[in-house]
Amino acid sequence: MSKIRMNIQGHVQGVGFRFMTKILAERIGVFGIVRNEADGSVYLEANGADELIEDFIQQIKNSPSPSGKVTNYTLDYDSTIEERKTFKVV
């Protein structure tokens, strides 16, 4: 089981990034939250099986939204992140 947090920068607000992230997470089978940040970035936390999280990360780096573009991101593996059973846009 992996637990991650990401902060994603680029053209990621106003382009359906959070909604498409939720769809991606549900399709892959990972759980967590995604939200817009005041600085224009998107923050997410996710948990799931190691191989599913790795797939999720790769697809997030390539932007789940066709109109979005990820230019930079930070990624942390953190076992203290709350384990969730759904994926929500907050």
C-alpha positions in Angstrom: 0.0 0.0 0.0 1.4 3.4 -1.0 0.2 6.8 0.2 1.3 9.9 -1.7 0.8 13.6 -1.8 1.4 15.7 -4.9 1.4 19.4 -5.7 1.0 19.9 -9.4 1.8 23.2 -11.2 1.1 24.3 -14.7 -2.1 24.9 -16.6 -4.1 22.9 -14.1 -7.0 25.1 -12.9 -10.1 25.9 -15.0 -9.4 23.0 -17.4 -11.2 20.1 -15.7 -8.0 18.7 -14.1 -9.6 17.8 -10.8 -12.7 16.2 -12.4 -10.5 14.2 -14.8 -8.2 13.2 -11.9 -11.3 11.8 -10.0 -12.3 9.8 -13.1 -8.8 8.5 -13.5 -8.5 7.5 -9.9 -11.8 5.7 -10.0 -10.8 3.9 -13.2 -7.4 2.8 -11.8 -8.8 2.0 -8.3 -7.0 4.5 -6.1 -8.6 6.7 -3.4 -8.0 10.1 -2.0 -8.7 13.8 -2.5 -7.9 16.5 -5.0 -8.3 20.3 -4.6 -7.3 23.6 -6.1 -4.8 25.8 -4.2 -4.8 29.6 -4.0 -1.4 29.8 -5.8 -3.0 28.2 -9.0 -1.6 24.7 -8.3 -3.6 21.5 -7.6 -3.0 19.4 -4.5 -3.8 15.7 -4.2 -3.5 12.9 -1.7 -3.9 9.3 -2.9 -3.6 5.8 -1.5 -3.8 2.4 -3.1 -1.8 -0.7 -4.1 1.8 0.2 -5.0 1.5 -0.6 -8.7 -1.8 1.3 -9.0 -0.3 4.4 -7.4 2.7 4.2 -9.7 0.3 4.1 -12.8 -1.7 7.0 -11.3 1.4 9.1 -10.8 2.5 8.6 -14.4 -0.9 9.6 -15.7 -1.1 12.7 -13.5 2.3 13.8 -14.7 1.0 13.7 -18.2 -2.2 15.6 -17.2 -5.5 13.7 -17.0 -7.2 16.7 -18.7 -6.6 17.1 -22.4 -6.7 20.9 -21.9 -4.3 20.8 -19.0 -0.5 20.9 -18.9 1.7 19.9 -16.0 4.9 21.9 -15.9 6.2 20.9 -12.5 5.2 18.8 -9.5 6.3 17.6 -6.1 5.7 14.1 -4.9 6.0 12.7 -1.4 5.4 9.2 -0.2 3.9 9.6 3.4 2.6 6.7 5.4 0.8 9.2 7.8 -1.7 10.3 5.1 -5.2 9.3 5.9 -6.3 6.1 4.2 -9.5 6.8 2.2 -12.0 4.5 0.6 -13.3 7.0 -2.1 -11.8 9.7 -4.3 -13.3 13.2 -3.8 -12.9 16.6 -5.3 -12.7 19.0 -2.3 
